[in-house]
């Protein structure tokens, strides 16, 4: 269960189908925002969340927004930590070659709730060998 405090006019996150992993989240704006080509901006939602310890909310792009308009979440997936209590904002970027207008109430991203495992980081002088070794980007094939 995620407790949500919503500003006046804000829309609660909504799962649009029974099998949806992400709940759509909408913009809460006093006036439309125009994202010019290549421009990015933090778009307010008017939502504030209380996330249980051991969980995070991931802010992910809406595939339709990206496919139809070239607009996506810049830091996808964004992470909202369990101890954050500020407004949820979505960092959108316009990758298209035309202006994109965001209106209040427009669905701009989706929220996915995910468990978090915390690791114990231990300093080491060496690491075990693997088949891949230090091979980086593209080292395992196309």
QUIMO-V500442 format. One record per residue. N is the residue number from 1. RES is the residue in one small letter. PHI is phi as a letter, one per 40 degrees, with the letter a starting at -180 (999 if undefined). PSI is psi in whole degrees, 0 to 359 (* if undefined). Layout:
((N,RES,PHI,PSI) (N,RES,PHI,PSI))
This chain:
((1,x,999,132) (2,x,b,121) (3,x,c,132) (4,x,b,128) (5,x,b,127) (6,x,b,131) (7,x,c,160) (8,x,d,129) (9,x,g,349) (10,x,c,148) (11,x,c,136) (12,x,c,148) (13,x,d,145) (14,x,a,127) (15,x,c,123) (16,x,c,339) (17,x,b,164) (18,x,c,335) (19,x,b,6) (20,x,c,133) (21,x,c,330) (22,x,b,141) (23,x,c,126) (24,x,c,141) (25,x,b,144) (26,x,b,156) (27,x,c,146) (28,x,b,104) (29,x,b,147) (30,x,c,339) (31,x,a,158) (32,x,d,149) (33,x,b,131) (34,x,b,123) (35,x,c,115) (36,x,c,161) (37,x,d,130) (38,x,g,352) (39,x,c,146) (40,x,b,154) (41,x,a,147) (42,x,c,119) (43,x,b,122) (44,x,c,151) (45,x,b,344) (46,x,g,13) (47,x,b,144) (48,x,b,134) (49,x,b,148) (50,x,b,105) (51,x,b,132) (52,x,c,147) (53,x,d,139) (54,x,g,3) (55,x,b,163) (56,x,b,163) (57,x,b,126) (58,x,c,134) (59,x,c,115) (60,x,b,157) (61,x,c,156) (62,x,c,125) (63,x,c,323) (64,x,c,320) (65,x,c,318) (66,x,c,314) (67,x,c,321) (68,x,c,331) (69,x,b,353) (70,x,g,22) (71,x,b,131) (72,x,a,175) (73,x,c,124) (74,x,c,316) (75,x,b,46) (76,x,c,134) (77,x,c,140) (78,x,c,154) (79,x,b,131) (80,x,b,114) (81,x,c,157) (82,x,c,334) (83,x,c,5) (84,x,c,133) (85,x,b,7) (86,x,c,180) (87,x,c,139) (88,x,c,121) (89,x,b,151) (90,x,b,122) (91,x,c,98) (92,x,c,147) (93,x,b,143) (94,x,b,106) (95,x,c,1) (96,x,c,181) (97,x,b,16) (98,x,b,158) (99,x,c,147) (100,x,b,127) (101,x,b,129) (102,x,b,125) (103,x,b,154) (104,x,d,134) (105,x,g,346) (106,x,c,137) (107,x,c,122) (108,x,b,346) (109,x,a,180) (110,x,b,149) (111,x,b,130) (112,x,b,129) (113,x,c,132) (114,x,b,142) (115,x,c,150) (116,x,b,130) (117,x,b,132) (118,x,b,131) (119,x,c,157) (120,x,b,114) (121,x,c,122) (122,x,b,123) (123,x,d,141) (124,x,a,146) (125,x,c,337) (126,x,a,164) (127,x,b,158) (128,x,c,155) (129,x,c,148) (130,x,b,169) (131,x,c,321) (132,x,c,324) (133,x,g,228) (134,x,c,12) (135,x,d,125) (136,x,c,217) (137,x,d,126) (138,x,g,3) (139,x,c,344) (140,x,b,10) (141,x,h,184) (142,x,c,*))
